[in-house]
Amino acid sequence: MKNSILLVPLLAMLIFNACADNDALNMDNWKKEIIKTENDFAELAQKEGIYKAFLTYAADDAVIMRNNELISGKDAIDAYFKEHIPAKDEKLSWKPDHVSISKSGDLGYTFGSYTFSYTDEAGETIERKGIFHTVWQKQADGTWKFVWD
């Protein structure tokens, strides 16, 4: 009987530790998914252009801020990029330095540094550097799309 009483707390501790390890594994996997998505997004911007990359990775209800203006929804983002067609030599590159994710695994964010470059009308290369912040949401199909950039 004495051994049975000692087994109950021991069993409870083992179950708790197994659950905690599983949560940590899930969090690590979700972070890896977001980093991969962010890197794929950046790679697409380099290979096929900023416009294509943003439309590919935007959620239907995504919001971007450009020139202190909020542009809400994928259709509005599409219209914005069509109106502000990037020059052929515009390049945008970035790399996430940090990723964080919700405990539920359906919302996360990244931030890091970016470089935007283009050639102006005088033929000078202009380069701007800054910090980006992207909020990612897991979609019903399991993919990650940004809801804020």
N, C-alpha and C positions, 0 to 999 in steps of 0.2 A: 504494500500500500504506500509506504514511504517513497519508494522508487517511482510509483505512478504520479504522486504529487509533484515530484521534481521534474518529471518528463513534460508536464503541461507547460510550465514557463519556458523550458528549453525549446519545445516544439514551436511555441508562439514566437520566440526570438528568431528561430530559423526561418519561419514563414515571413516575418517582417523583413529580415535581411534579404531574402530572395526577392521580395517585392521592391525593395529599395534599389537593389542591383538592376532589376528589370527597368525601373524608371530611369535610372542613370543611362542605361544602354539605349533606351528609346530617345532620350534627350540628345545623346551623342549622335545617333543616327539621323534625327530630324535636323540637327545643326549641319551635318554633312550634306543632307539634301538641299538645304537652303544655300550653302556655300557653292555647291555644284550648280544650282540654278543661277545664282548670281554670276558665277564665272561663265556659264553658257550664254547668259544675257550679254555680258561684256564682249565675249568672242563674236557673237552674232552682230553686235554693233560695229566691230572692226571689219568683219567679212562682208556684211550685206548692208551696212548703214544704220544710222541712228534711228531713222523712221521705222524701218522693218523691225528692229530689235524692240523698240518701245511698244509697238502694236502687238508683237508676238507675246510679250511677257506681261502686258497690262491685263488686270482683271476687268470685267465689264463695268464695275463701279470704281475703277481706279481714279486717283486724283494726282495731278502733277502741278507744280508751281513753276511758272515761268514769268520773269519780269514782274514779280510781285503780284501775279494774277493766278487764281486757282482755276484749273481746267479740269472739270469733273466729268467722268465717264469716258469709256473707250471711244465712243463716237466723237466726242468733243476733242479728245486727244488726237484722233485721226485727222479731224478738220484743222486743228492747230498745226500739225506737221505739214499738211498739204498747203496751208497758207504760208508757213515759214519753212519752205523746202530747204533742207540743208544743202550747202554747196558740196560739190562732188569731192572736194578735198577735206571737208570737215571730218575730224577724227575725235572720237571720245573713247577714252580708256579709263578703267577704274579697277580697283581691287579691294575686296572687303578686308578690313582689319579686325572687325569684331562682328560676332553673330550672337544673338540671344533668342530664346524661344520660350513660348508659354508652356506651362506644365501640361496643358491639354494637347500640345503639339500641332495646333492648327493656325498659330499666328507667331510670327517672328520678325526680327528686324536685323538689318546690317548697316554698318557705316564704314567709311574708309576714305581714301583720297582718290580724286579723279584729275585727269588732264584733258582739256578740250583745246583743240588747235584747228586753225584754218588759215587760209591766205586771204588777205584783204585786197581791196581794189588796186592798191599800189604795189602789190606783189610781195608784201611783207608777211612773214609767218607770224601769226598772233597765237600766243599760248596762254591759256588761263588754267590755273590750278585751284582746287578747292576740296571741300569735304562733301560727300554725299550721304544721304540717309534714306534707306528704302525699307518699307514695311511690307512684309510678305504674308499672304494668306493661303493656306492649303485649300485647294478646290475639291469639289465632290469627286472628281476623277483621280485625285491623289497628286496632281501637279501643283506647283507653287506659282502664284501670280502676284505681281506687286499691286498693292492697293494705295500706296503713297510713294511718291518719288520727288 
